[in-house]
Amino acid sequence: MVKFIEENDEDYVNETIETLEYLIDAPGLKDEELDVIGELLSNFSGAVEVHQDIQSGKNQKDALNDFMKRVTGSIDK
């Protein structure tokens, strides 16, 4: 997704995030469907964060590693 943002525009991903957030409240969604939407939201949001770090001057490898440290750190808690 980071490569997609670089090649296109962050706005596409942000709009997708908004759409998925809207879908979460749709009646009749199964737990499995909510899990998939949640996973997509997590991945898209992470890609936006990494992209913003890169735009701030971090190299891609460090930005990705820092993000993964935050994710694994939050899981460990």
N, CA, C and O atoms as a MOPAC input file, in Angstrom:
PM7 MOZYME 1SCF
protein

 N      0.81700 1    -1.19600 1     0.00000 1
 C      0.00000 1     0.00000 1     0.00000 1
 C      0.86000 1     1.26000 1     0.00000 1
 O      0.47700 1     2.28000 1    -0.57300 1
 N      2.02000 1     1.18600 1     0.64300 1
 C      2.91100 1     2.35300 1     0.66000 1
 C      3.31300 1     2.69200 1    -0.76500 1
 O      3.33400 1     3.86300 1    -1.14400 1
 N      3.63300 1     1.67300 1    -1.55900 1
 C      4.00800 1     1.90000 1    -2.96600 1
 C      2.82500 1     2.49400 1    -3.74400 1
 O      3.00900 1     3.37900 1    -4.57900 1
 N      1.62300 1     2.00500 1    -3.46700 1
 C      0.43600 1     2.55100 1    -4.13000 1
 C      0.29700 1     4.03700 1    -3.82400 1
 O      0.03200 1     4.84000 1    -4.71800 1
 N      0.47900 1     4.39800 1    -2.55400 1
 C      0.36700 1     5.80700 1    -2.16100 1
 C      1.42700 1     6.63700 1    -2.87600 1
 O      1.14300 1     7.73600 1    -3.35200 1
 N      2.65200 1     6.11100 1    -2.95200 1
 C      3.72500 1     6.83700 1    -3.63500 1
 C      3.40700 1     7.04600 1    -5.11300 1
 O      3.68400 1     8.10900 1    -5.66700 1
 N      2.82900 1     6.03700 1    -5.74500 1
 C      2.56200 1     6.10000 1    -7.18100 1
 C      1.27600 1     6.86300 1    -7.51300 1
 O      1.10900 1     7.34600 1    -8.63300 1
 N      0.38800 1     6.96700 1    -6.55600 1
 C     -0.89200 1     7.60800 1    -6.81200 1
 C     -1.07600 1     8.79700 1    -5.88200 1
 O     -0.49600 1     9.86000 1    -6.10200 1
 N     -1.87400 1     8.61800 1    -4.85800 1
 C     -2.14200 1     9.72100 1    -3.94600 1
 C     -2.69100 1     9.16100 1    -2.64800 1
 O     -3.47400 1     8.21100 1    -2.65900 1
 N     -2.28700 1     9.73800 1    -1.54200 1
 C     -2.76100 1     9.30800 1    -0.22700 1
 C     -4.27300 1     9.45700 1    -0.09000 1
 O     -4.90500 1     8.72400 1     0.67100 1
 N     -4.84700 1    10.39500 1    -0.82000 1
 C     -6.29400 1    10.63700 1    -0.72900 1
 C     -7.10900 1     9.39600 1    -1.09600 1
 O     -8.16400 1     9.15700 1    -0.50800 1
 N     -6.63200 1     8.60400 1    -2.06300 1
 C     -7.35600 1     7.37800 1    -2.43600 1
 C     -7.48600 1     6.44700 1    -1.23400 1
 O     -8.55000 1     5.88200 1    -0.98000 1
 N     -6.39400 1     6.30000 1    -0.50600 1
 C     -6.39500 1     5.39800 1     0.64500 1
 C     -7.24600 1     5.98600 1     1.76800 1
 O     -7.99500 1     5.25900 1     2.42000 1
 N     -7.14000 1     7.27700 1     1.99700 1
 C     -7.95900 1     7.90900 1     3.03700 1
 C     -9.44800 1     7.77000 1     2.73300 1
 O    -10.24900 1     7.55300 1     3.64200 1
 N     -9.82000 1     7.89300 1     1.47300 1
 C    -11.22700 1     7.72900 1     1.10000 1
 C    -11.67000 1     6.28000 1     1.27500 1
 O    -12.81100 1     6.01900 1     1.65600 1
 N    -10.77600 1     5.34600 1     1.00000 1
 C    -11.08500 1     3.93500 1     1.20800 1
 C    -11.28300 1     3.65100 1     2.69300 1
 O    -12.18500 1     2.90500 1     3.07300 1
 N    -10.43700 1     4.24700 1     3.53000 1
 C    -10.57600 1     4.09700 1     4.98100 1
 C    -11.93500 1     4.62100 1     5.42900 1
 O    -12.62000 1     3.97000 1     6.21900 1
 N    -12.32900 1     5.78300 1     4.93600 1
 C    -13.62900 1     6.34800 1     5.29400 1
 C    -14.77100 1     5.42800 1     4.86000 1
 O    -15.74700 1     5.25600 1     5.59000 1
 N    -14.64500 1     4.84500 1     3.68200 1
 C    -15.67700 1     3.94100 1     3.17600 1
 C    -15.77800 1     2.70000 1     4.05800 1
 O    -16.87700 1     2.27600 1     4.41500 1
 N    -14.63700 1     2.12200 1     4.40800 1
 C    -14.64500 1     0.93300 1     5.25500 1
 C    -15.19700 1     1.24100 1     6.64500 1
 O    -15.92400 1     0.43100 1     7.22000 1
 N    -14.85400 1     2.40500 1     7.18100 1
 C    -15.39000 1     2.79900 1     8.48100 1
 C    -16.91300 1     2.92900 1     8.42000 1
 O    -17.60700 1     2.59100 1     9.37900 1
 N    -17.41800 1     3.40900 1     7.31400 1
 C    -18.86500 1     3.52100 1     7.13100 1
 C    -19.50300 1     2.12800 1     7.07200 1
 O    -20.56900 1     1.89800 1     7.64200 1
 N    -18.83600 1     1.20800 1     6.37600 1
 C    -19.38400 1    -0.14000 1     6.21400 1
 C    -19.47000 1    -0.90700 1     7.52400 1
 O    -20.31000 1    -1.79600 1     7.66300 1
 N    -18.61900 1    -0.58000 1     8.48400 1
 C    -18.61300 1    -1.29200 1     9.76000 1
 C    -19.99600 1    -1.26100 1    10.40800 1
 O    -20.39400 1    -2.21800 1    11.07200 1
 N    -20.71600 1    -0.17800 1    10.21800 1
 C    -22.02500 1    -0.02300 1    10.84100 1
 C    -23.17000 1    -0.62500 1    10.03400 1
 O    -24.33200 1    -0.52000 1    10.42800 1
 N    -22.84700 1    -1.24900 1     8.91500 1
 C    -23.90400 1    -1.82900 1     8.07700 1
 C    -24.56900 1    -3.00200 1     8.79900 1
 O    -23.89100 1    -3.86800 1     9.35300 1
 N    -25.89600 1    -3.01700 1     8.78500 1
 C    -26.59600 1    -4.12900 1     9.45100 1
 C    -26.36500 1    -5.44200 1     8.69700 1
 O    -26.24300 1    -5.46700 1     7.47300 1
 N    -26.31200 1    -6.51000 1     9.45500 1
 C    -26.23100 1    -7.82200 1     8.82900 1
 C    -24.82900 1    -8.31600 1     8.52900 1
 O    -24.67300 1    -9.40200 1     7.97100 1
 N    -23.80500 1    -7.55300 1     8.88200 1
 C    -22.45000 1    -8.02900 1     8.63700 1
 C    -22.11200 1    -9.14900 1     9.60700 1
 O    -22.43900 1    -9.07400 1    10.79200 1
 N    -21.46400 1   -10.17500 1     9.10800 1
 C    -21.03900 1   -11.29900 1     9.93400 1
 C    -19.71800 1   -10.94200 1    10.61800 1
 O    -19.00000 1   -10.04300 1    10.17900 1
 N    -19.41400 1   -11.65500 1    11.68700 1
 C    -18.16700 1   -11.41300 1    12.41300 1
 C    -16.94700 1   -11.56400 1    11.51100 1
 O    -15.99100 1   -10.79500 1    11.61700 1
 N    -16.98200 1   -12.54900 1    10.63100 1
 C    -15.85600 1   -12.77300 1     9.71900 1
 C    -15.66000 1   -11.57400 1     8.78200 1
 O    -14.53200 1   -11.18700 1     8.47500 1
 N    -16.76400 1   -11.00500 1     8.34500 1
 C    -16.69500 1    -9.83300 1     7.46300 1
 C    -16.15100 1    -8.63000 1     8.22100 1
 O    -15.35500 1    -7.85900 1     7.68400 1
 N    -16.57800 1    -8.47100 1     9.46200 1
 C    -16.04800 1    -7.38100 1    10.28500 1
 C    -14.55600 1    -7.55600 1    10.52900 1
 O    -13.81200 1    -6.57600 1    10.55000 1
 N    -14.11600 1    -8.79100 1    10.71200 1
 C    -12.68900 1    -9.06200 1    10.89800 1
 C    -11.88500 1    -8.65000 1     9.66800 1
 O    -10.81100 1    -8.05900 1     9.78700 1
 N    -12.41000 1    -8.96400 1     8.49700 1
 C    -11.72000 1    -8.60400 1     7.25200 1
 C    -11.66800 1    -7.08800 1     7.09800 1
 O    -10.62500 1    -6.53700 1     6.74500 1
 N    -12.76600 1    -6.42000 1     7.35700 1
 C    -12.80100 1    -4.95900 1     7.26600 1
 C    -11.81800 1    -4.35400 1     8.26200 1
 O    -11.10600 1    -3.40400 1     7.93700 1
 N    -11.77900 1    -4.90400 1     9.47200 1
 C    -10.83700 1    -4.41300 1    10.47500 1
 C     -9.39300 1    -4.58600 1    10.04400 1
 O     -8.56500 1    -3.70000 1    10.25500 1
 N     -9.09200 1    -5.71900 1     9.44500 1
 C     -7.72800 1    -5.97800 1     8.96100 1
 C     -7.35600 1    -5.00400 1     7.83800 1
 O     -6.24500 1    -4.47600 1     7.80600 1
 N     -8.29000 1    -4.77600 1     6.92900 1
 C     -8.04100 1    -3.81200 1     5.85300 1
 C     -7.82200 1    -2.40900 1     6.41000 1
 O     -6.90600 1    -1.70300 1     5.98700 1
 N     -8.66300 1    -2.00800 1     7.35700 1
 C     -8.50600 1    -0.68800 1     7.98100 1
 C     -7.13400 1    -0.55600 1     8.62700 1
 O     -6.47300 1     0.47400 1     8.49400 1
 N     -6.72000 1    -1.58300 1     9.31200 1
 C     -5.41800 1    -1.57400 1     9.97100 1
 C     -4.28600 1    -1.43700 1     8.95100 1
 O     -3.36400 1    -0.64300 1     9.13700 1
 N     -4.36700 1    -2.20800 1     7.88700 1
 C     -3.31600 1    -2.15700 1     6.85800 1
 C     -3.27900 1    -0.80600 1     6.14100 1
 O     -2.20600 1    -0.24600 1     5.91900 1
 N     -4.44100 1    -0.29200 1     5.78600 1
 C     -4.47000 1     0.99500 1     5.09500 1
 C     -3.98900 1     2.12700 1     6.00500 1
 O     -3.23600 1     3.00000 1     5.57400 1
 N     -4.42400 1     2.10700 1     7.25600 1
 C     -4.00300 1     3.14700 1     8.20300 1
 C     -2.50200 1     3.08400 1     8.43700 1
 O     -1.83300 1     4.11400 1     8.52000 1
 N     -1.98300 1     1.87800 1     8.54300 1
 C     -0.53500 1     1.71000 1     8.70600 1
 C      0.23600 1     2.23200 1     7.51500 1
 O      1.27600 1     2.86900 1     7.67900 1
 N     -0.25800 1     1.97100 1     6.32500 1
 C      0.41300 1     2.45200 1     5.11700 1
 C      0.44100 1     3.97800 1     5.08300 1
 O      1.43800 1     4.57200 1     4.67400 1
 N     -0.63700 1     4.60600 1     5.50800 1
 C     -0.68700 1     6.07300 1     5.55300 1
 C      0.34000 1     6.59600 1     6.55800 1
 O      1.05000 1     7.56100 1     6.27600 1
 N      0.41900 1     5.96500 1     7.72600 1
 C      1.39700 1     6.38100 1     8.73400 1
 C      2.81900 1     6.25200 1     8.21900 1
 O      3.63100 1     7.16200 1     8.38400 1
 N      3.12000 1     5.11800 1     7.59500 1
 C      4.46600 1     4.89200 1     7.05300 1
 C      4.76700 1     5.92000 1     5.97000 1
 O      5.86300 1     6.47900 1     5.92700 1
 N      3.80800 1     6.16600 1     5.10700 1
 C      3.99700 1     7.15300 1     4.03900 1
 C      4.28700 1     8.53700 1     4.62200 1
 O      5.15400 1     9.25600 1     4.12700 1
 N      3.56200 1     8.89900 1     5.66600 1
 C      3.77800 1    10.20700 1     6.28700 1
 C      5.16800 1    10.29200 1     6.91500 1
 O      5.81700 1    11.33600 1     6.85100 1
 N      5.62500 1     9.19500 1     7.52100 1
 C      6.98500 1     9.17400 1     8.06400 1
 C      8.02200 1     9.35100 1     6.95900 1
 O      9.00900 1    10.06600 1     7.13100 1
 N      7.79200 1     8.70300 1     5.83700 1
 C      8.70800 1     8.83500 1     4.69900 1
 C      8.70900 1    10.27700 1     4.19600 1
 O      9.76300 1    10.83900 1     3.90000 1
 N      7.52400 1    10.86500 1     4.10300 1
 C      7.42100 1    12.26300 1     3.66400 1
 C      8.13600 1    13.20300 1     4.63700 1
 O      8.61000 1    14.26700 1     4.23900 1
 N      8.21300 1    12.81000 1     5.90900 1
 C      8.88200 1    13.63900 1     6.91900 1
 C     10.39500 1    13.46900 1     6.90500 1
 O     11.10800 1    14.13800 1     7.65200 1
 N     10.88700 1    12.56200 1     6.04400 1
 C     12.32600 1    12.42300 1     5.89700 1
 C     12.91300 1    11.09100 1     6.29700 1
 O     14.10500 1    10.86100 1     6.09200 1
 N     12.11000 1    10.20400 1     6.86500 1
 C     12.61500 1     8.87600 1     7.21700 1
 C     12.77200 1     8.04400 1     5.96400 1
 O     12.00500 1     8.19000 1     5.01200 1
 N     13.77500 1     7.16200 1     5.96300 1
 C     13.84800 1     6.25800 1     4.81600 1
 C     12.80600 1     5.16100 1     5.00400 1
 O     12.35100 1     4.91200 1     6.12000 1
 N     12.43600 1     4.51700 1     3.91900 1
 C     11.32000 1     3.57600 1     3.94100 1
 C     11.57200 1     2.42800 1     4.91200 1
 O     10.66900 1     2.03800 1     5.65200 1
 N     12.77100 1     1.89000 1     4.92000 1
 C     13.07500 1     0.76600 1     5.80200 1
 C     12.86000 1     1.14800 1     7.27100 1
 O     12.23500 1     0.39600 1     8.01900 1
 N     13.37200 1     2.31100 1     7.68800 1
 C     13.20600 1     2.75000 1     9.06900 1
 C     11.73700 1     3.02900 1     9.39200 1
 O     11.26000 1     2.69800 1    10.47800 1
 N     11.03400 1     3.63400 1     8.45300 1
 C      9.61900 1     3.93400 1     8.66500 1
 C      8.82000 1     2.64200 1     8.86100 1
 O      7.97400 1     2.56200 1     9.75200 1
 N      9.08900 1     1.64100 1     8.03400 1
 C      8.39700 1     0.35000 1     8.16400 1
 C      8.76700 1    -0.34600 1     9.47200 1
 O      7.89800 1    -0.87700 1    10.16400 1
 N     10.05600 1    -0.34300 1     9.80700 1
 C     10.49100 1    -0.98500 1    11.05500 1
 C      9.90100 1    -0.29600 1    12.27900 1
 O      9.46700 1    -0.96300 1    13.21800 1
 N      9.88300 1     1.02700 1    12.27300 1
 C      9.30700 1     1.76600 1    13.39800 1
 C      7.81900 1     1.45700 1    13.55100 1
 O      7.32300 1     1.30400 1    14.66700 1
 N      7.11900 1     1.36600 1    12.43600 1
 C      5.70100 1     1.03700 1    12.49600 1
 C      5.49600 1    -0.36300 1    13.06900 1
 O      4.63100 1    -0.56500 1    13.92200 1
 N      6.28100 1    -1.31900 1    12.60800 1
 C      6.14900 1    -2.69000 1    13.09900 1
 C      6.46800 1    -2.77500 1    14.59200 1
 O      5.84100 1    -3.55200 1    15.31300 1
 N      7.42000 1    -1.99700 1    15.05600 1
 C      7.72600 1    -1.97000 1    16.49000 1
 C      6.52800 1    -1.44700 1    17.27900 1
 O      6.20900 1    -1.97000 1    18.34700 1
 N      5.86100 1    -0.41000 1    16.75300 1
 C      4.67900 1     0.11800 1    17.43700 1
 C      3.55900 1    -0.92800 1    17.46600 1
 O      2.87200 1    -1.08400 1    18.47500 1
 N      3.38700 1    -1.63000 1    16.36300 1
 C      2.32500 1    -2.63600 1    16.28800 1
 C      2.61500 1    -3.78100 1    17.24300 1
 O      1.75100 1    -4.16500 1    18.03100 1
 N      3.81600 1    -4.32700 1    17.18200 1
 C      4.13400 1    -5.44500 1    18.06300 1
 C      4.15900 1    -5.00700 1    19.52100 1
 O      3.83000 1    -5.79900 1    20.40400 1
 N      4.53900 1    -3.77400 1    19.78900 1
 C      4.52400 1    -3.25800 1    21.14200 1
 C      3.11300 1    -3.15100 1    21.68700 1
 O      2.88400 1    -3.39700 1    22.87100 1
 N      2.17100 1    -2.78800 1    20.84100 1
 C      0.78700 1    -2.67600 1    21.29300 1
 C      0.15800 1    -4.05000 1    21.49400 1
 O     -0.74000 1    -4.20500 1    22.32100 1
 N      0.61800 1    -5.03800 1    20.75100 1
 C      0.09800 1    -6.39800 1    20.90200 1
 C      0.61300 1    -7.00500 1    22.20600 1
 O     -0.10900 1    -7.73600 1    22.88400 1
 N      1.85400 1    -6.70000 1    22.55000 1
 C      2.46500 1    -7.25700 1    23.75500 1
 C      1.83500 1    -6.72800 1    25.03200 1
 O      1.97100 1    -7.34800 1    26.08700 1
 N      1.15000 1    -5.60000 1    24.95800 1
 C      0.57200 1    -4.99700 1    26.16200 1
 C     -0.69800 1    -5.64100 1    26.58400 1
 O     -1.29500 1    -5.23600 1    27.58200 1

